[in-house]
């Protein structure tokens, strides 16, 4: 499962599909996950707060392809915080739809007055709970997690989802989490750092 997909499930680990986070934090975490997918597969890099496309070949995943096309189509905009804010506006819907297409979630529309809201409901509660359970187990093992899992853990911390992963973990897991993020490769560590700052700023401003 891709980074943003697992982040979505951790952030919506609820039988009603309700988010555990402030909407801004959810959107920014998912936006960072989408950029993280392109980073991990070598399509972009991040340095000094700037996003640079280094491989224009289309990714296999349709959503990743769309995000890469957006980056390529707006070369005048390279600031990471700009892209996090932009992608955050649609990331919850985009990733929710990807999970619905994969058969993990079920899209449900509800109409109230003149507004239609969309919720993504779990088809299998165990499948939705699995990403958080998996990360918790990884932190209890002696071997370090791989880079994608370390990035996902970084985004969990940056968005404020740590409790969802570590609610039953022991002291060793908490310690390992604290040392994992500084050890990330520089572009990924920078992505996590900017995400955490953007989440903090958005929540303080009360952005919905």
N, C-alpha and C positions, 0 to 999 in steps of 0.2 A: 504494500500500500504506500502511496506517495506521502511526502511530508505534510502537505496541507490537508490531505484527507484525514490523516491520523490526528492532526491538531484539531480539526473540526469535530471529530468524534470525542476527543477528550473534553473539548469546550462545550459539547452538547450531550454529555453522558446522562441522559434523562429520558424516561419513557415517553414524555410529552414533547421531546425535541427542544426543550427550553435551554437557552444558553446559560452557562455558569458565570459569564463575565459581562461587564459593561459592553454594550454593542460596539463602541469604538475600539475597545481592547480586542474584541473578537475579530473585527474586520482587519485591524492592523496585524494581529498575529497570523491570520490567514494570508494577508498580502505578503508578509515576510516569508511564509511557507512557500508561496508560489515563486517568489524570487529565489528562495533557497533551492528549490527544485532545479531551476536553471543554472544556479551556481554549481550544484553538485554534479550536473551533467556537462559542465564545461561550456555552456553557452554564453554566460556573462561572468564578469568579475566585479568586485567592489573594492575600492581603495579611496581613502581620503574623502569619504562621504559621497563618492560618485559611482554610478553604475555604467559599465562599459560592456557592449556586446562584443564578444570575441569569436563567436561561431554562429553564423546566420542559418545554418542548416536546420530545417524544421524538426522539432522533437516529435517523438512518436505520439505523445499524449496531446489531444486536441486543445485542452485548456492551456497547457504549457506553450503550445504553438501560438495560440492567440496572444498570450502575454509577451512572448518574444517578438511577435509582429508589432505589438504596440510599442515596445522599446525601440525597435528598428525604425518605426514610422515617426518617432519623435526624437531625433538625434540631438535637438537643441536642449532637451530636458534630460539631464544626467544626474541630478541630485537624488540620492537614495531616499531622503525624507519625502521628496515630491512624489516619487513613485509609490512609496508606501501609502501615502495619503490617497493617491489616485486609485490604486488597486483596492484599497480598503473599502471603497464605496460599493463595490460589486462583488467582493471576494466571498462573502457568505453565501450569496446566491450561486455564484459560479462553482464553488466547491461543493455546495449542497446538491446542485444539479449533477455534478460529476459522480458523486456518491449514489445518487438516485439512478443514474444510468448504469452504474456498476451493480445495482441490486442490493446495496447495503442499506439505503434509506428509501422511504416512500414519501413522495411529495404530496402535501395536503394543502388545499386552498380553503380559506374561510373568509366570508364576506361580512363586514360590519359597517352599517350605514353605507357610505360611498367608498369605503376602502376594502381592498382585498389583501389579506396577509397570507404568506406562504410559510408553512412549517415543514421541516423534514423529520419524519418520524422513523424510529428504528424498526427494521423488519425483524431483527434478531438482537435482543438486548445483550446477549453474550458477545456478539460481534462488535457492538458499539462500546462495550466496556473493555474490550481486549487491549486497545492501545495503551491505556493508562496502566492496566495490569502488567502488560509486557515491559513497559518502562520501569515500573517499580521492581520487577524481578531482575532486570538488567543491573540496576543499581546495587542489588544485593549480591551479585556475582563478583568473583575476584577479577575476572577479565574485564578490561575496559570496553565500553560499547563502541561500535563502529562510528564513523564520522556522521552518517545521516542520523543515527539515533542520538548522538551527542548534540547535533544541531536541533533536533526536535526537542530535546530536554532544555536546550538554551531558550527556545521560543516559548516553552511552557513557563519557564521562570520569567522571561521578559514580559509576558502578557498577564502574569499573576495567577497562573493555574497550578502552582506548585502543590497546593493542598490536594488537588484532584489526583495527583500521582503519588504523593508521599504520605497520604493520610494514615497508612498503617505501617510505614517503613521505620526501620531502626536508625540509630545514630550513624552507622556506617554509610547508609544510603544518603543521608543529608550531607555528610562530609564529602562523599564522592561527587555529589551534584555541585558542590561549591568549587571543586577543583577542575571539573570537566570543562566548563565554559571558557576559563582563561587558556585552556590548552587547545581550543579549536584553531584550525587554520585561520590566518589573519582575515581573509574576506568574510568568512562565516562569523568570526567573533565580532567583526564590525557590523555585520547585519543584525546580530543579536543585540548589540549595544544600541544601535539606532532605533531598533524596534522598541526596546525598553524605554528609551527616552521619549519616543513618539507616543507610546501608550500612556506614560505618566503625564505628559503635557495634555493629551486629549481628555483624559479623565478629569484632570484639574479644571479644564475649561468647560467641562460638562457637555462635550460634543456627543450627540446621540449616536 
